[in-house]
Amino acid sequence: MRYLPLIVGIIGGLALLLNRLTTPLLTANQSRSDALGIILSALLILVGLLWQQIQPKAPESVTLLGEEGFELDESLSESVKAELAWASHILLTNTATKTLVVWYEQKILLRRGILSPVKQFNPGQIVQRVLKTQKPTYLVKLSLYPGKIEFDYLPENTQGLIVQPLGDRGVIVLGANAPRSYTKQDENWVEAIAAKLTYSLEQSRS
């Protein structure tokens, strides 16, 4: 449907041109009809081109490499486990997230979704910057960033990700299977749930 005005306009314009070339003698009425047809074809082509700009293609998704799983740190209290399970479920079902890792106080508390075989979390420059600035980082297309190698604990073909701070002691890293897939609403969800998780984790340590 997005291409229909463009296709109809091109076909109409070509049909008018063919008709003009094969008509030996043009009447005044036919000239006026041809002019009107050319205007209509041009308008259809213009509408078709505008639609391509107004309605861009959705980013193509991929199937993330890895096995689906749910891993929790067994040393956590039952209340924190329940909180992490709830938060991860909400993020996986209500945002573009397909995989996530919660890292807090130098250890992984949770991995859920499509899991990488790499279980070691080494905080690289991007994670360290998020911890220092206390501001989330959204990498809209991970393949464009040289620093993507620090996220080897996510599926290797993760397309986009958010690194959200959990206070100054941890982060939640969320990965998607399509570039530019997180909306502003998704980012707001992540921020709100991260704030609740931070409070619960801090309370459990006090």
Secondary structure, DSSP 4 states (H G I P E B T S, - for coil): -TTHHHHHHHHHHHHHHHHHHH-SS--HHHHHHHHHHHHHHHHHHHHHHHHHHHSPPPPPP-PPSSEEEEEE-TTS-HHHHHHHHHHHHHHHHHSSEEEEEEEETTEEEEEEEEE-S-------HHHHHHHHHT--EEESSGGG-GGGGGGTTS-TT--EEEEEE-TTSEEEEEEESSTT---HHHHHHHHHHHHHHHHHHHHHH-
